[in-house]
Amino acid sequence: MGDQMVERADAVAEYFIAMGSTNVYAPLVEPLMQWSQYSMAPIWLRDPQSRMGLEAKEVYESIRVFFEKYSHLKT
């Protein structure tokens, strides 16, 4: 789930960057990371060994890597 979400977000970001726009941080990168922090992190922090906890951590980590990749675009 997280990998598919990040693949799509990455494709969108790469498209806009290829077209000359670097305005992807505020409308895409930051909101996705915030969603992950407020939706996924609490699940794996509450129950890190459960199946749901492990899946939530995987989604969070995928999005965190995406966030770090594009964090240099923050204006």
FIFIDO-633614 format. One record per residue: chain; x, y, z of N, C-alpha, C in turn. Coordinates in pm, whole numbers, m for minus. Example, Ala and Ser with C-alpha at 12.3 -4.5 7.8 and 13.67 -1.06 7.14 Angstrom:
2
  ch     n.X     n.Y     n.Z    ca.X    ca.Y    ca.Z     c.X     c.Y     c.Z
   A    1319    m569     780    1230    m450     780    1320    m330     780
   A    1285    m225     708    1367    m106     714    1290       3     787
//
This chain:
75
  ch     n.X     n.Y     n.Z    ca.X    ca.Y    ca.Z     c.X     c.Y     c.Z
   A      82    m120       0       0       0       0      86     125       0
   A     179     136      92     263     254     101     352     272     m20
   A     404     159     m71     490     168    m189     414     218    m310
   A     290     172    m328     210     218    m441     178     366    m429
   A     146     408    m309     114     549    m286     237     635    m316
   A     351     593    m269     473     669    m291     513     666    m439
   A     495     554    m506     527     548    m650     444     649    m728
   A     317     659    m696     230     755    m765     267     899    m732
   A     291     926    m605     330    1061    m564     464    1098    m626
   A     556    1003    m633     687    1027    m692     672    1056    m842
   A     585     983    m909     562    1008   m1052     505    1147   m1075
   A     413    1189    m990     355    1323   m1002     463    1429    m979
   A     541    1411    m873     648    1507    m842     749    1514    m956
   A     791    1399   m1007     888    1397   m1116     832    1464   m1242
   A     704    1443   m1269     641    1506   m1385     649    1658   m1374
   A     606    1711   m1260     607    1857   m1245     748    1914   m1246
   A     841    1843   m1187     980    1888   m1189    1033    1887   m1332
   A    1001    1783   m1408    1044    1775   m1547     985    1887   m1632
   A     867    1934   m1594     802    2043   m1666     853    2180   m1620
   A     945    2181   m1525    1005    2306   m1481     949    2363   m1353
   A     853    2297   m1294     795    2346   m1169     858    2275   m1049
   A     897    2352    m952     948    2292    m828     847    2311    m715
   A     727    2355    m751     624    2377    m651     548    2247    m623
   A     618    2150    m567     555    2023    m531     562    1997    m381
   A     643    2075    m311     659    2050    m168     531    2078     m91
   A     479    2199    m102     361    2238     m24     233    2164     m64
   A     208    2142    m193      83    2075    m227      88    1923    m223
   A     207    1862    m222     215    1716    m230     302    1653    m122
   A     426    1696    m113     523    1631     m25     486    1649     122
   A     467    1772     162     437    1801     303     304    1740     349
   A     196    1754     273      70    1693     318      76    1540     330
   A     149    1476     240     161    1331     248     237    1290     373
   A     342    1364     406     418    1334     528     332    1361     652
   A     258    1468     651     172    1498     765      65    1390     783
   A       7    1344     673     m91    1237     682     m28    1113     745
   A      93    1082     702     163     966     755     191     982     905
   A     232    1100     944     263    1125    1085     140    1113    1174
   A      27    1161    1126     m93    1162    1208    m181    1038    1191
   A    m159     963    1083    m242     845    1060    m167     714    1080
   A     m49     704    1026      26     578    1032     112     564    1157
   A     182     670    1194     272     662    1309     200     619    1437
   A      83     673    1469      17     630    1592     m17     480    1594
   A     m47     425    1478     m81     282    1474      40     198    1511
   A     155     224    1449     270     140    1480     334     176    1613
   A     317     296    1660     371     330    1791     290     265    1904
   A     159     251    1884      74     187    1985      97      37    1993
   A     116     m26    1877     127    m172    1874     229    m213    1768
   A     358    m192    1795     459    m211    1692     480    m355    1646
   A     437    m452    1722     460    m591    1685     341    m656    1614
   A     228    m590    1613     110    m648    1546     125    m636    1395
   A      42    m710    1323      44    m703    1177      12    m562    1130
   A     m91    m501    1190    m128    m364    1153     m16    m265    1185
   A      48    m285    1301     157    m198    1339     274    m207    1242
   A     307    m328    1202     417    m347    1108     384    m289     970
   A     261    m307     926     219    m249     798     219     m97     802
   A     171     m41     912     169     105     927     311     161     927
   A     403      91     992     542     137     994     602     132     854
   A     568      30     778     617      18     640     568     134     555
   A     440     168     569     384     282     495     453     411     539
   A     467     428     668     531     549     721     674     562     667
   A     749     453     669     888     458     623     897     489     474
   A     807     433     394     806     462     250     784     611     226
   A     689     666     299     657     809     283     770     895     338
   A     834     852     445     946     928     501    1061     938     400
   A    1090     830     331    1195     831     229    1157     927     116
   A    1031     921      73     982    1014     m29     997    1158      19
   A     959    1184     142     970    1318     200    1114    1367     198
   A    1205    1283     239    1346    1322     242    1399    1350     102
   A    1352    1273       4    1396    1291    m135    1362    1431    m187
   A    1245    1482    m148    1199    1610    m200    1202    1724     m98
   A    1255    1701      18    1257    1805     121    1341    1926      81
   A    1432    1907     m10    1515    2021     m55    1433    2124    m134
   A    1311    2088    m173    1225    2179    m248    1145    2275    m159
   A    1158    2258     m29    1084    2345      62    1132    2489      42
   A    1033    2578      25    1070    2718       1    1045    2802     122
//
